[in-house]
Amino acid sequence: MKTVLKDAFVDGWFDQGSLHKARQLLLELLAMRLDAPSDIRERVETCTDAALLDKWFRRAVNAKSISEVFAD
């Protein structure tokens, strides 16, 4: 029988790790494709919304300007 442990601390730790990786990947993509100013880098580094990071990443893949990525 397989035991599955559910722990809020561990889940939160994994969530934070996923957010950190998503931020890191987005910043790397922006560095390769577009010139992201420091305020944009800070915005990415402080974002805690995984869906928003994903949205920005998807936009950044084909965006021709930084404003296309972060337009609301």
C-alpha positions as CSV (number, residue, x, y, z in Angstrom):
1,M,0.0,0.0,0.0
2,K,1.3,3.4,-0.9
3,T,1.2,6.2,1.7
4,V,0.9,9.8,0.5
5,L,1.8,12.5,3.0
6,K,0.2,15.9,2.7
7,D,2.0,18.6,4.4
8,A,1.3,22.3,4.0
9,F,4.9,23.3,4.8
10,V,6.3,21.0,2.1
11,D,3.6,22.0,-0.4
12,G,4.4,25.7,0.2
13,W,8.1,24.9,-0.1
14,F,7.5,23.3,-3.5
15,D,5.3,26.1,-4.6
16,Q,8.0,28.7,-3.7
17,G,10.5,26.6,-5.6
18,S,8.3,26.5,-8.7
19,L,7.7,30.3,-8.5
20,H,11.5,30.9,-8.2
21,K,12.2,28.7,-11.2
22,A,9.4,30.4,-13.2
23,R,10.8,33.8,-12.4
24,Q,14.3,32.7,-13.3
25,L,13.3,31.3,-16.7
26,L,11.3,34.4,-17.5
27,L,14.2,36.7,-16.6
28,E,16.6,34.5,-18.8
29,L,14.2,34.7,-21.7
30,L,13.9,38.5,-21.4
31,A,17.7,38.8,-21.2
32,M,18.0,36.8,-24.4
33,R,15.3,38.4,-26.4
34,L,14.6,41.9,-25.0
35,D,16.3,44.5,-22.9
36,A,14.4,44.4,-19.6
37,P,15.0,47.5,-17.5
38,S,15.6,47.1,-13.7
39,D,12.0,48.0,-12.8
40,I,10.7,45.2,-15.0
41,R,13.2,42.7,-13.6
42,E,12.1,43.8,-10.1
43,R,8.5,43.3,-11.1
44,V,9.3,39.7,-12.2
45,E,11.4,39.0,-9.1
46,T,8.6,40.0,-6.7
47,C,5.7,38.4,-8.6
48,T,4.0,35.6,-6.6
49,D,1.3,34.8,-9.1
50,A,2.3,31.7,-11.1
51,A,-0.4,32.3,-13.7
52,L,0.8,35.8,-14.4
53,L,4.4,34.6,-14.7
54,D,3.2,32.0,-17.2
55,K,1.3,34.7,-19.2
56,W,4.3,36.9,-19.3
57,F,6.6,34.0,-20.4
58,R,4.2,33.1,-23.2
59,R,4.1,36.7,-24.4
60,A,7.9,37.1,-24.2
61,V,8.5,34.2,-26.6
62,N,7.3,36.2,-29.6
63,A,7.1,39.8,-28.3
64,K,8.9,42.4,-30.3
65,S,9.1,44.8,-27.3
66,I,9.1,44.6,-23.5
67,S,5.8,46.6,-23.5
68,E,4.1,43.7,-25.4
69,V,5.1,41.3,-22.6
70,F,3.8,43.5,-19.7
71,A,0.8,45.2,-21.3
72,D,-2.4,44.8,-19.2
